[in-house]
Amino acid sequence: MLTIRETKFGKTRIVPLHPSTTLALRRYASIRDDHAVRRVSKYFFTGDLGRALIHANPHFSFILWTRQTGLRQPDERDGPRIHDLRHSFAVRTLLSWYRDCEDIERRLPELSTYLGHNHVSATYWYLTAHPNLLDQARLRLDARWEMAE
């Protein structure tokens, strides 16, 4: 479990982590702790001087990584954004719930909490954010109407 404190809206939340994520974070911490100034920092993710990362750093690093992997041209700033990973996670989670015949209305607050939304209504837009999600919603609605007839 990961505890996230003092988020954008001043909230604290607990987020479950996949074992592979836990392993990657342990590896990072080991490398980080090789540097004394970073090891004693109150921040988990730090810059070289042990200070908190500024908002732009992960975004700039993501641009560099996508250039290195060929997802964008060396001189291109447009392309995949780090926020797109969050969007993909939300859409894939919802699609898997549909495929598993989960009760989306019951499960949506879980996704909302995981994403750090203040209100579940901020998560509802994901239901219309992808053609496959719209199709899944249509199929469920059709099935309800057929049962009502």
Secondary structure as UniProt FT lines:
FT   STRAND          2..4
FT   TURN            8..9
FT   STRAND          13..15
FT   HELIX           19..32
FT   TURN            33..34
FT   HELIX           36..39
FT   TURN            48..49
FT   HELIX           56..68
FT   TURN            69..70
FT   TURN            74..75
FT   HELIX           82..99
FT   TURN            100..101
FT   HELIX           104..115
FT   HELIX           121..124
FT   HELIX           125..128
FT   HELIX           131..148
//
